[in-house]
Every structure is written in C-alpha cells, then in structure tokens.
Amino acid sequence: MNGNEEKNRIAKLRSEIARLREEYHVKNNPSVTDDVYDSLTRELKILLQKYPELNDINAPENRVAGKPLDKFIKVKHRTRMLSLNDVFSEEELLDWEKRIKKLLPPLLYKGRGLGGEVYFCEVKFDGLAVSLIYENGIFTRGATRGDGFIGEDITQNLKTIHSIPLNLSPLLSEEGAGGGDLNIPQFLEVRGEVLMSKKTLIALNKKNEKEGKPLFANSRNAAAGSLRQLDPKLAAERKLDFFAYDIAELKSSEILQTHSDKHKYLKNLGFRVDDNDAVCKNLGEVITFIKKFEKIRPNFPFGTDGVVVSVDDLKLQEVLGVVGKAPRYMAAFKYAAERATTIVKDIKVNVGRTGVLTPLAIFEPTLVAGSTVSKATLHNMDQIERLGLKIGDTVVIEKAGDVIPKVVEVLSKMRTGKEKKFKMPKTCPTCGSKVEKKIAPEKNSSALLHPSGGTFRVQNSSLAQSSVAFYCSNPKCPAKNERYLEHFVSVFEIYELGPKILRRFKDEGLVTDAADIFTLAKEDISPLERFGEKSAENIVQEIKNKKKISFAKFLWALGILHVGEETARDIATHFGTLEKLLFCARQDLTQIDNIENIGPAVSKSVGEFFNDKNNLNFIKKLQENGVLVEKMEKTKAGKFTGMNFVLTGTLAQMSRETAKERILAQGGKVVGSVSKNTSYVVAGEEPGSKLKNAEKLGVKILNEKEFLEMLK
Ligand code: IVH
C-alpha cells in the first residue's frame, strides 16, 4: 500500500470500528466476534504508529465503551471506569515491562520490600463491567460502565444477583488484608464483572430456540441483555453471577498496599473473588500462570478471554498512572484469537489431482490461533460467490484447533471500490490446456494429512450442494500428475516419499507414473545428490513393505473423479474384488448405479475410468510391479453397524488410524466432518472445531475412556 492508500485505510478502519462499537455497546448485538474487532483495532494501531499525526484523542477507538441507553437513569461515576491495554504475545508483555521499568527502575526492582513479588495475575472475565457502591456496608447503587464517565443505574437488577452482597458481613480471622477483626467500611466502590455461566447460556438459548426467540451469541451478550431488562423479575430469571476484582474507592481504617490485598479484602467482605490468581516475582512466573490458565480455560465455567497482569504495589500503580483510557500498570494478556481480519492480496488457482481448479486466497500474512496464515483454499467458485469475495477485500479468517484456515466472511464495509472480481481462468494455469466446466456431485470431504506434514484435499470440501467445478482437460497436465502422485503415496502410506522427493524423482526421470515407484531400486536413488545409501535403502524398504493394499484403499488411490475414501469403500464392499469390478465395468455398468450411497455422477465417472485403456494399462502395470490388491472382506455386521463416527484431537491410547480400523472392524463408519447424521464424535486431547460443531448440533460426544469402553 502506498501512503495515500494507508491513510484511506485508517479512515475506513476508523469508521468500521465505530460502527462495530455501536453494535456492541449500544445495540448489544455485535455482528462479529471480539477477535475480529481486536484484529481491526490492531491493524489501526500499527498504521497509526506510522502516521502519528493522524492520532486523534476523540476518535472512536480512543473512547471507552458506548453511550448509555435512554431507558435507565444515567449516573456519573465518581472515578472513571477505565479500560485495559491488550497484549497478544509474550513479546508484547516483555515490551510492556520494558516501558514500565523505564518509568520506575529502582522501585520496581526492589519490589518495595515485598520480597520481590511485583506482579499480580488474575483471570480476565468476558462479561459486563459494573460498579457497586456500599455506604456503611449497605449496597446503595450499582451501575454499568457506559462510556466510562457516565453509566446507567441498574441497582434493581443487580440486587437480583445472589453473589452481590446486599449487606457486607465481614468474615473473621482470615490471614492478611482484612484479616482479624474487620470493620465495615464507611464507603466502598467495588468494580467487577457480571457474568452468565456457560451452562446457563446453553440452557437459556435452548429455551429461546423453543420459543422462537433470538439466540445470544455469547455469555457476555446474554449477561448484558439480562442486565438491561427493565423488569428486575426478568433479570432474576437469568441466573447471573458477579466476580469482584478491584476497589475504586475505600473509606475505612483498613490499609491496603497491593492489588492482591484488595482481592483478599474483597473476599473477606463476602464478595465472590476468583481463586485462579497468583503473585509473581517476575514475568517468567507471569507467563507460567498464563500457560497454566490456558489449560484450565476451556473447562472454566465462565467465559474468559485472557489474564489481567497488574503491578501489584498500589504506590507503584500511582506512580505509573493512566494514559488515555487505560492504566499503565495493568495489561490484559489475550489468548490467541481464532479469528482475525486480513486483506486478500490475490486469488491464485491450484490444479488438483483430478485436474480440478481450486482457487486459493493469498493474504497479507496475519497471526491466527498462534500461527501466521498467508493463504487459504476457497474450494470453488460457489464458495467465492457465497462469500461475495473480491480481490482486495478485507476478510475474516478462522482457524480453530486442528482446522485448516478458512475465509468465513467479507467485511464489505471496508471496501474502497478498487476491489476486483475473480474469474476462473479459461486455460489451465500449469499447462495452458482448455478448462472444462463440470457438475460435481453432492459429497463431503476429508482433508488428508500428507506424511510429509503438508495437507491437501482429497475431495473438495464445499460440495455440500451440487456445484459447478472447473477442470483442466489435459490428462497429462504436469500439475495434475504431481498432485496425483502425492495422493497415491499418501493412500499407500509410503511415508518416505514426501512431495519434494516425489518431484525430484519425477524431474530425474525415475518416476513417470505412480506404478514406477514400485520398481525403484537402491541403485537408482543413492547416486542422487543429497541421497545417501541409507536413505535410499529406507525408501526402497518402505515401498516394498507397502505393496500390499486393501481393495478399498487401492480404489481410492486410483484417484477416480468423485471417488474419495468413503465412496471407494462402498464400491469395494459391493464388489469384493478388483476383478469383479473390472468385469462389471465392461459388462454391466448398471450394477454400479445400484450401490447404496452412489449417485449417477459417481457411477458415470467410475464407468468411464474402467473403460479407458490407459487406466486399465496402469492397473496392469501396478500389478506387474508387485502391487497386491487384497480382496475385501465383507464387513461383518457389528455393534457399530449403521453408525457414523468422527474423530478429533489426539487419543492417548491409540493412533487415529487404529481407532478408525477398530470402528470399521465392528461395522461402523468413520467420516471427516460432523453433521446431524453423525452418531458419535470421539474427542481426544486438544480437539478441534469438530467438537464445537458436535456441541452445536447436539451430537453425542465420547471422551477416550468412554470410547474404549464402547470398543470392548
Ligand atoms: S481490572 C482498569 N480485572 O476488562 C480497568 N478488569 O478490557 C480494568 N475485566 O473494563 C479493571 N476481568 O470489564 C480487571 N480481572 C479483571 C477483569 C477485568 C475482566 C474487564 C473489565 C474492563 C475490561 C477491559
């Protein structure tokens, strides 16, 4: 981007951020997730570092929260309700420390006689900030944050929350701050977060769904929506919770020296304060806390989005002060976002093994869920049209757990008018042959992890509806052949042959088609540069070990158009042996039509494949070179007959491959993605978005122990 374009982008980002803030804070109805909002504000922050003259204290990104709604009485906060500066990585946390150390070097290092305990870590709740005022121990007023200066009086609604004490009744004989005999403070302003538990949200949404009411996107919106009910009875039904985390003002004989003292004191006064906290001697300990809580977070009963790190000593907090809307002495560490925004710089076209042309979005590299993403497949034209995507668009990308990054949305409000429509090329980008349009059948896909670590798609994943696909018409297209070889060795599980080695063998003329792989000898490979005797031997040995293959896998390996793993298994089960299938393809094609789950497009392509002399010669060559196709055992009906399983995450007791075989052995099926028809999702450690999908669709989820029980 040139200077002018960058300045235009700043303006665009500003207006979009202002719009999103309005949706979030005023209308209580955000259209994007927090990750997306954060991603846009980050980009703006980075751009503004380049153009400091464009900084504007009154710009939307510098305002705290939103306007109060008219329906509640407005109240002025005695002390401004601030916001927090976010940090997104250990590096940014180190930068934060560097900045504050510069402002108070000797004091911070000495830890002000606190034995070096300088930081306090606590959970960052994802709820609604409120202020509670207690006069002589009695709860007199509760308010929302509003714009930080003026909020709304929601006392009546807050009174319905059980974890908000109406009268303070200090606990006795606790250690530390407020320990011993505690007096009721003359005046106290508590800050904390109103939350709805994940469980309550699920129940509320179920109820709303039944009653045809709109669903809440997350527990924070639900909490906010509930607090804004003008009728406290309705608010009471929502089972909200409150966690206290700060004291804004205190008139009492009590002397508090640290932020951790405040926590102890609040606890002793009868407030609910979360126990996941730690006083840390240095940033190393802070990082350990952050990592520890990251593991607890998925099972934490409330929504959280990070960890608040504070300089613990209150005098030091005073020295550091506040800049803009946020204190210098606090930082909000945010966990890796699963969604982010970026710009689509280009759309390139890849040629797959069946010759299908797949558009690929090239991004301005951006960090999502802990790794940099610079491209994502767009699957097909339909997907581009569904998204309304153009080159130059700002998009939301998502990458959850083990999931390949995908474009989920176009932020069309960020358009400048210079975006370009993408058109599928008329000729193949690799070989220049004519591109043909075909109708692809309905089919789900599975993404294959190549043994080399790369991923490629075996079948297009977005063929939910029959869709148009574009193919290179040249059967000898080099790109097509290369992808095909990769697919072939992956199905044969020849792990030693990654894409790079395959390409090398092709370039050296050792392999012209997949059948040549099986005649490779040590002497062919070892003279090649960078291949020693040992690696040549390993490759040859591995190939030898993998010559025997099941009929189903063999069919899948052939790369027949529209025949993925599932379909191959259905066909293999029906025919039992390769010979029977070959015979049938010659004599009685209608048999293929009659196989369960197989539609006309698949049967047509299977018929065509086995009537093509080149393909038959290829199969013959494979067999002559030693490939042994095992006959298909009729799947025994077992206790899993008729059931579909989806596997996600890592299992401790067995590999996914073994898990799959054991399911198949008992008559079940293993499929790649979760749908309403999935019988069970087996979730191991660090499950991906499949688990979330299962939860959404109400599919039964098994942990490893339950799965092992079932297998018995
Ligand atoms: S400390 C200086 N502690 O995060 C204002 N805030 O992004 C921060 N939040 O407005 C007060 N958990 O609503 C603090 N443990 C925690 C928090 C927390 C959530 C919220 C709070 C604040 C927002 C800033």
Boltz pocket constraint, residues with backbone or C-beta under 6 A from the ligand:
constraints:
  - pocket:
      binder: B
      contacts: [[A, 81], [A, 82], [A, 83], [A, 84], [A, 122], [A, 123], [A, 124], [A, 125], [A, 126], [A, 127], [A, 128], [A, 129], [A, 191], [A, 192], [A, 193], [A, 245], [A, 246], [A, 308], [A, 327], [A, 330], [A, 332]]
      max_distance: 6.0
